Amino acid sequence: MSMPVPDWVSFNADETGGLDLLGLRAPVQFIGNNLFDGVTTITPKLRYMSVITWIIWRYAEARLPEKRSSFFEFAAAQECAFVMANRTLGRNVNNLVGVGGADNELDSGKETLPLRKLTLNIALNAYIASSRQLNLTSQADHGLNKLSEERGLALAKEFEKVVHGTAYGARLAKTPSTDKITRDELEELAQAMSIVAIPRGERDILVDLLAPKKPTDAAEWRRLRHYALLLWLTQKNERPIEEADIFEAAQRPPEDLPACLSPSLDGFLAYVARDCLAICHEHVFAAVMREVDSVFHERSAPALSSDVVASLVAGAAEKDEALRTFRLLVDNESAHELPFRTVYERVQRRCRRNRVEESGIARWRGGLSETELYEYAGSSGDAAVALLPVAWCLACERALAIGPDGVQPPVNLGAIGGPFQIGIDAVIRPKIAEFLGEDRSYRDVMAELVMRTVQQHLRVAWSRFSAPRARMCPF
């Protein structure tokens, strides 16, 4: 007997911030890690690098068991002391891992507080990859972490200087397994462990990590070039720059840009191109969930997938207005009635003026812009459904296909992201060729990309459920 197609349900799931529901941020993060290795959106406080190296060093000095469970219990306890000490300074000290749990302990009124894990994912897990990229740590033979002699050990010992003279530091040296701390000890640690007031010796080491005087590898030279670009743009704009300034320069490089900084702008343009795909798909998924929730509230029953898709791709003024804004639709035309080929060819024309192709990536004067596209998609409700095919076409225009000689360009944007991450070469180019070959309507293409967006979410969700809880899929 045939099984019916599953309906789409919401069940009013709790919202979780920072979760990559479609798994499309991974290619963007890959590019970002190459641009700024050691610096990510989840590592906002540099002194955590000192704390991480100190935890590894102190654990080794105590000769505690070479077991992951024992090490993470020790690490969680020291992080707890660090966070509570900083929150003792004031509740305006933020960007710490586990502030909610720390505040609960501090508000308990108890004189002696437990040192325990404050959050499911401790800071060490978030920062350890960056510490390795900055050549502070590496994996040891026993499976735990070890410090590099030149940087990691020096930083750990520098942090130990501020802890050594405290009552807690002395007690920890004698009893490494301690799991409690007094309020008096926290008060004493507050200044020593401040997340913002870093002693000069430690600060000098941290600065040299990010901008080393003697770079050790290509990644560090690359990072220095990116910092030089940011400083150059700041000077040119005569003000502190923002993310938008970098992305604008990447799409339309200033004429007086030093040639040595061009590779950095190529990297940022690749970042923007992949980010545009991720953001547009995410806004389409948001439109799907709004429709699913709306149907559920109306009839107290799951939404039929066919009904949801039909509603989202139906003719609407906001979709036509979105395409008209980017000059892909003329007066008296409707996206609902157009062939896909018409919009595809108009995208090509809008990416043709003063077109320059080099280093594996294309630029043009004026025309379509990834940032303008995803900003509009994010502010226009269901119109994102009409803009997603445009994002696909734009990605193909931005990423140059490898020529018959097969030589890899410096920026191989098309190869970033495989079949399960909607890669440009792996998925988008072949599908667009299929759409053109079958002379599909724009409405049909919108419908297929809505379905692909939902399937992308389901694939990622099931991969997370199927993974052991201790080793979740990193999407």
C-alpha positions in Angstrom: 0.0 0.0 0.0 1.3 3.5 -0.8 2.2 5.8 2.0 0.8 9.4 1.9 3.3 12.3 1.6 3.9 13.6 5.2 2.2 16.8 6.1 4.2 19.7 7.5 3.8 20.5 11.1 5.2 23.1 13.5 4.0 22.1 17.0 5.0 25.5 18.2 8.6 24.5 18.7 10.8 26.6 21.0 13.0 29.0 19.1 16.7 28.4 19.5 19.1 31.2 18.6 22.4 30.6 16.7 21.3 27.2 15.2 22.0 26.7 11.5 18.7 25.1 10.5 19.7 24.5 6.9 23.4 23.7 7.3 24.2 26.4 4.7 26.4 28.4 7.1 29.2 25.8 7.0 30.6 26.9 3.6 30.4 30.5 4.8 32.2 29.7 8.0 34.8 27.8 5.9 35.6 31.0 4.0 35.5 33.1 7.1 38.0 30.8 8.9 40.4 31.2 5.9 39.9 35.0 6.1 40.4 35.3 9.9 41.7 32.1 11.4 41.5 32.1 15.2 38.8 34.7 15.3 35.1 33.8 15.0 31.7 35.1 16.0 31.7 32.8 19.0 35.0 33.9 20.4 34.3 37.6 21.3 36.6 37.8 24.4 40.3 37.4 23.8 41.2 36.7 27.4 39.4 33.4 27.1 42.6 32.3 25.2 44.6 32.9 28.4 42.1 31.0 30.5 42.1 28.0 28.1 45.8 27.7 28.0 46.0 28.2 31.8 43.5 25.4 32.4 45.5 23.0 30.2 48.7 23.9 31.9 47.3 23.7 35.4 45.7 20.3 34.7 49.0 19.0 33.5 50.9 20.5 36.4 48.5 18.7 38.8 49.2 15.4 37.1 45.5 14.6 37.0 44.3 11.6 35.0 44.6 11.7 31.2 40.8 11.2 30.9 38.4 13.4 29.0 35.8 13.3 31.7 38.3 14.3 34.4 39.8 17.1 32.3 36.4 18.6 31.3 35.2 18.5 34.9 38.3 20.4 35.9 37.9 22.8 33.0 34.3 23.5 33.8 35.1 24.3 37.4 37.8 26.8 36.5 35.5 28.4 33.9 32.9 28.7 36.6 35.3 30.5 38.9 36.3 32.8 36.0 32.7 33.7 35.1 31.5 34.2 38.6 34.5 36.4 39.4 33.7 38.6 36.5 30.0 38.8 37.3 31.1 39.8 40.8 32.6 42.9 39.3 29.3 43.9 37.8 26.3 42.4 35.9 27.3 44.6 32.8 30.3 42.3 32.2 28.9 40.2 29.3 30.1 37.9 26.5 30.9 35.2 29.0 29.9 31.6 28.6 27.4 30.7 31.3 26.4 34.0 32.8 22.9 32.8 33.6 24.1 29.9 35.7 26.7 32.1 37.4 24.1 34.8 38.3 21.9 32.1 39.8 24.7 30.9 42.1 25.7 34.5 43.0 22.0 35.3 43.8 21.6 32.2 46.0 22.9 34.1 49.1 25.3 31.2 50.0 28.7 32.0 51.3 30.4 29.0 49.6 29.4 28.4 46.0 29.9 25.2 43.9 32.3 25.1 40.9 30.3 23.3 38.3 29.5 23.3 34.6 27.3 26.4 33.9 26.2 25.6 30.4 25.9 22.5 28.2 28.8 23.6 25.9 31.7 25.0 28.0 33.9 27.8 26.7 36.8 25.5 26.1 34.8 23.7 23.4 34.0 27.0 21.7 37.5 28.4 21.9 39.8 25.3 21.4 39.6 25.4 17.6 40.7 29.1 17.6 43.5 28.3 20.1 44.8 25.7 17.6 44.6 28.1 14.7 46.6 30.6 16.7 49.2 28.0 17.4 48.5 28.0 21.2 47.4 24.4 21.5 47.4 21.1 19.7 46.1 17.6 20.3 48.3 15.4 22.5 48.9 11.7 22.0 46.6 10.9 24.9 43.7 12.7 23.1 43.6 15.8 25.3 45.3 19.1 24.6 48.9 20.2 24.9 50.5 23.7 24.7 52.9 25.0 22.2 56.2 25.9 23.8 56.5 29.3 22.1 53.0 30.7 22.6 50.7 28.5 24.6 53.1 27.8 27.5 54.1 31.5 27.7 50.5 32.7 27.8 49.5 30.1 30.5 52.4 31.1 32.8 51.6 34.8 32.3 48.0 34.1 33.4 49.2 32.0 36.3 51.0 35.1 37.6 47.7 36.8 38.4 46.1 33.7 40.0 49.1 32.4 41.9 49.0 35.1 44.6 45.3 34.7 45.4 43.8 32.4 48.1 42.0 30.4 45.5 45.2 30.0 43.4 47.1 28.7 46.4 44.3 26.3 47.3 43.9 25.0 43.8 47.6 24.3 43.6 47.3 22.1 46.7 43.9 20.6 45.9 43.3 20.5 42.1 40.0 18.7 42.5 38.4 21.5 44.6 34.8 22.0 43.6 33.9 25.0 45.8 34.8 28.6 46.2 34.0 31.3 48.7 32.7 34.8 48.0 35.8 36.3 49.6 37.9 34.3 47.1 35.7 35.4 44.2 36.1 39.1 45.3 39.9 38.6 45.3 39.8 36.9 41.9 37.5 39.6 40.3 40.3 42.0 39.5 42.9 39.3 38.7 40.6 37.5 36.2 38.8 40.6 34.8 37.8 40.0 31.2 38.5 43.6 30.2 41.4 44.7 32.4 44.3 42.5 31.0 47.8 43.0 32.5 50.4 44.4 30.1 52.6 41.2 29.8 49.6 39.0 29.0 48.1 41.6 26.7 51.4 41.8 24.7 51.3 38.1 24.1 47.7 38.1 23.0 48.3 41.0 20.6 51.2 39.1 19.1 49.0 36.1 18.6 46.6 38.0 16.4 49.2 40.2 14.7 52.5 38.3 15.0 55.7 40.2 14.5 57.1 37.0 12.9 54.4 35.1 11.2 55.0 31.4 11.2 52.8 30.2 8.2 50.7 31.4 5.3 47.5 31.7 7.5 49.2 34.3 9.7 50.5 36.3 6.7 46.9 36.1 5.3 45.5 37.4 8.6 47.9 40.3 8.7 46.9 41.2 5.1 43.3 41.3 6.1 44.0 43.5 9.1 45.9 45.8 6.8 42.9 46.0 4.5 40.6 47.0 7.5 43.1 49.7 8.5 43.3 51.0 4.9 39.5 51.1 4.6 39.3 52.9 7.9 41.8 55.5 6.8 40.1 56.0 3.4 36.6 56.4 5.0 38.0 58.6 7.7 35.8 56.8 10.3 35.5 53.4 12.0 34.3 51.0 9.3 31.5 48.5 9.6 30.7 45.2 8.0 28.8 46.9 5.2 31.9 48.9 4.2 34.0 45.8 3.8 31.3 44.0 1.7 30.8 47.1 -0.5 34.5 47.3 -1.2 34.6 43.6 -2.0 31.8 44.0 -4.6 33.1 47.3 -5.9 36.8 47.7 -5.0 38.1 51.3 -4.6 40.2 52.4 -7.6 43.2 53.3 -5.4 43.3 50.0 -3.5 46.9 48.7 -3.1 47.3 45.7 -5.3 48.6 43.6 -2.4 45.3 43.9 -0.7 43.2 42.6 -3.6 43.3 38.9 -2.5 41.7 39.9 0.7 38.8 41.6 -1.1 38.4 38.5 -3.3 38.0 36.4 -0.1 35.4 38.8 1.3 33.5 38.7 -2.0 33.5 34.9 -1.9 32.1 35.2 1.6 29.3 37.5 0.6 28.4 35.3 -2.4 28.0 32.2 -0.2 26.3 34.2 2.6 23.7 35.5 0.1 22.7 31.9 -0.7 22.4 30.9 2.9 20.4 34.0 3.9 18.0 33.8 1.0 17.3 30.1 1.7 16.8 30.9 5.4 14.3 33.6 4.6 12.4 31.2 2.3 12.4 28.7 5.2 11.0 31.4 7.5 8.2 32.1 5.0 7.4 28.3 4.9 7.2 28.2 8.7 4.9 31.3 8.8 2.6 29.6 6.4 2.7 26.3 8.2 1.9 28.0 11.5 -0.9 30.1 9.9 -2.6 27.0 8.5 -2.2 25.1 11.8 -3.8 28.0 13.8 -6.7 28.3 11.3 -7.7 24.6 11.2 -5.9 23.0 14.1 -4.4 20.5 11.7 -1.1 20.0 9.9 -0.5 21.9 6.7 -0.4 20.0 3.4 3.0 20.5 1.8 1.4 21.0 -1.6 -0.9 23.8 -0.2 2.0 25.6 1.5 4.1 25.6 -1.7 1.1 26.7 -3.8 0.4 29.6 -1.4 4.0 30.8 -1.4 4.5 30.8 -5.1 1.0 32.2 -6.0 1.0 35.5 -7.8 1.4 38.5 -5.4 2.2 42.1 -5.8 5.1 41.9 -3.3 6.9 39.3 -5.4 6.5 41.4 -8.6 7.7 44.4 -6.7 10.7 42.6 -5.5 11.8 41.6 -9.0 10.9 45.0 -10.3 13.1 46.6 -7.7 16.1 44.8 -9.1 15.0 45.6 -12.7 14.2 42.0 -13.5 10.6 42.7 -14.3 9.1 45.4 -16.4 5.7 47.1 -16.1 2.7 44.9 -16.8 4.7 41.7 -16.3 4.1 39.2 -13.5 6.6 36.7 -12.1 3.7 34.2 -12.0 3.6 34.3 -15.8 7.2 34.6 -16.8 9.5 31.8 -18.1 12.6 31.2 -15.9 14.8 31.9 -18.9 13.6 35.5 -19.1 14.7 36.3 -15.6 17.9 34.3 -16.0 19.0 36.3 -19.1 18.1 39.6 -17.4 20.3 38.7 -14.4 23.1 38.0 -16.9 22.6 41.4 -18.5 22.7 43.1 -15.1 26.1 41.5 -14.4 27.7 42.5 -17.7 28.6 46.2 -17.4 32.4 46.7 -17.2 32.6 43.1 -16.2 36.1 41.9 -15.0 36.9 38.3 -14.5 40.0 37.4 -12.6 41.2 35.1 -9.7 38.2 32.9 -10.3 35.6 35.5 -9.5 33.7 38.2 -11.4 32.9 41.8 -10.7 30.9 44.4 -12.6 29.9 48.0 -12.3 26.5 48.7 -10.8 24.2 45.9 -11.5 23.1 43.2 -9.0 24.6 43.1 -5.5 24.4 40.2 -3.0 24.1 42.5 0.0 21.2 44.5 -1.6 19.5 41.2 -2.6 19.6 39.5 0.9 18.8 42.7 2.7 15.6 43.1 0.6 14.8 39.4 1.0 15.0 39.8 4.8 12.7 42.8 4.9 10.0 41.8 2.4 8.2 38.8 3.9 7.3 36.1 1.4 8.9 38.0 -1.5 12.1 36.1 -0.5 10.5 33.2 -2.4 10.7 35.2 -5.7 14.3 36.4 -5.0 15.8 32.9 -4.2 16.1 31.9 -7.9 17.8 35.3 -8.5 20.3 34.5 -5.8 21.0 31.2 -7.6 21.6 32.9 -10.9 23.7 35.6 -9.3 25.9 33.0 -7.6 26.7 31.5 -11.1 27.6 34.9 -12.4 29.9 35.6 -9.5 31.7 32.3 -9.5 33.7 31.6 -12.6 33.5 28.1 -14.0 36.8 26.3 -14.4 37.9 26.5 -18.0 38.9 23.6 -20.3 42.5 23.8 -19.1 41.3 22.7 -15.6 43.6 25.2 -13.8 42.3 26.0 -10.3 41.8 29.7 -9.8 43.0 31.4 -6.5 39.3 31.7 -5.5 37.4 28.5 -6.5 34.1 29.7 -5.2 32.1 27.2 -7.3 33.8 24.3 -5.5 32.9 25.5 -2.0 30.0 23.5 -0.6 29.1 20.0 -1.9 25.8 18.4 -2.9 24.5 18.6 0.7 25.4 22.3 1.1 24.0 23.5 -2.2 27.3 24.0 -3.8 27.4 26.2 -6.9 29.2 23.6 -9.1 27.7 20.6 -7.4 24.0 21.7 -7.4 23.2 25.2 -8.7 24.8 25.2 -12.2 23.4 21.7 -13.1 19.9 22.6 -11.9 19.9 25.9 -13.7 20.9 24.1 -16.9 18.0 21.7 -16.3 15.6 24.6 -15.7 16.7 26.2 -19.0 16.7 22.9 -20.9 13.2 22.1 -19.8 12.0 25.7 -20.4 10.5 25.8 -16.9 8.3 28.6 -15.7 9.5 31.0 -13.0 6.7 29.8 -10.9 7.8 26.2 -11.2 11.4 27.1 -10.3 10.2 29.0 -7.2 8.2 26.0 -6.2 11.1 23.6 -6.6 13.5 25.8 -4.6 10.9 26.1 -1.8 10.8 22.3 -1.7 14.6 22.0 -1.8 14.9 24.5 1.1 12.6 22.4 3.3 14.3 19.1 2.2 17.6 20.8 3.2 16.3 21.5 6.7 14.9 17.9 7.0 18.2 16.4 6.0 20.2 18.4 8.5 17.6 17.8 11.2 17.7 14.0 10.7 21.5 14.0 10.5 21.5 15.6 14.0 19.1 13.1 15.4 21.0 10.2 14.0 24.4 11.4 15.4 25.4 10.3 18.9 24.6 13.1 21.4 28.2 13.6 22.4 29.2 14.2 18.8 26.5 16.2 17.2 26.6 17.2 13.5 28.4 20.6 13.4 25.9 22.4 11.1 
